[in-house]
Amino acid sequence: MRNGGDIGEFKPHASDIDSNTDSLSKLMLQTRERGLDFIYRGETETGEYICFSHKGLVREKNEDALGGNFKDLFVVADGMGGHKSGQEASKIAVEEVEAAVKAGVELTSDSLSDRIRDIIDDSVEVEDEEGGTKNKLEGMGTTLVAFRVEGDNLEKIHIGDSRLYIYNPQGELKYVSKDDSYMQAILDSMVKTGEPLDQIEKIDEREPFSGVISKAFLHNKKRRKKEKDQKDGKKTVQTNHGLVKIKDEGKQLTSRGRIKDGSVESEEKIQLEQGDIIIACSDGMNGMMPQLTIDGIVQSNQDDLRGMQEIFLKEALAGGGKDNISFIVYQHSKKQL
């Protein structure tokens, strides 16, 4: 059930986009093609939400994509590999998640992960065959964070450094996803060797490899060839299904929201409470501001999702706007009837 919405609100002429669709990605991708900011507000039987995407101040194009079904599914993907390839990869990811859920496939299904990777691989190879010049899709890939709310139950997946946050009604952080990133791997290694937490914090502040991810839906020609040569060579891309439970007022997080105390993903099944706020975002949002800023914005705007969206954008741009800025904020209100 969809109860209205605002489309392309920052660019009034985007309002002629056809809204008679059951796919949020169709609206977002049409808006992206026109080079416009995307904003959509709506309600479901279990809560309300706002979706937003902006290309930032540095990138020439917006390679992020948003998706969902206006009912219980919400998706964010951050494409990579260059303008054309990044846009194509994020588009594939959100569209395939929408299609799979519509067909009754669970988000956590290995078949969904395999299908996203296979389509990305196939897209690159088709261009190889049709091309003749350098393949513009070579090396393309995407992160992904998606969640589905059924009653008070939350189903979710994530891969890469796009994040998922869950806050309680008081604006206190309850859960966060753990990045698949080189920077997080460095911090994990420091924890294992017993480095003091203040040193871990200092390393994180420098962020020497902040943009490097360790896992994503990514095309790799050598891996693809090996799989074709070996009948049993194909391996499933393992998405993450759990979140890290926050304790001790978030002291296990660095100032950039990374894990610094060795906590691992857990809590695969999460029960939502009335008033809980879920944020799914690309790193162009959370990467442009300290974790405490994100926490403060949530605490100050618990009953105003539009206000929260506006301040997130303002802070991300003030932080440099170095990447595309995309996020979905959902507030849970009641059990599905």
RASULZI-V127268 format. One record per run of one state. SS is the DSSP state (H for helix, E for strand, L for the rest). FROM is the first residue (numbers start at 0). TO is the last residue. Records with the same first field share a line. If there is no record, write none. Layout:
SS=FROM-TO / FROM-TO
This chain:
L=0-10 / 16-22 / 33-36 / 43-45 / 54-62 / 68-71 / 80-81 / 102-108 / 130-139 / 142-142 / 150-151 / 159-161 / 167-171 / 176-179 / 192-195 / 206-211 / 213-215 / 218-219 / 229-238 / 240-241 / 245-246 / 250-251 / 253-257 / 259-264 / 266-268 / 271-275 / 281-281 / 286-289 / 300-303 / 318-323 / 332-336
H=11-15 / 23-32 / 82-101 / 109-129 / 181-191 / 196-205 / 220-228 / 247-249 / 282-285 / 290-299 / 304-317
E=37-42 / 46-53 / 63-67 / 72-79 / 140-141 / 143-149 / 152-158 / 162-166 / 172-175 / 180-180 / 212-212 / 216-217 / 239-239 / 242-244 / 252-252 / 258-258 / 265-265 / 269-270 / 276-280 / 324-331
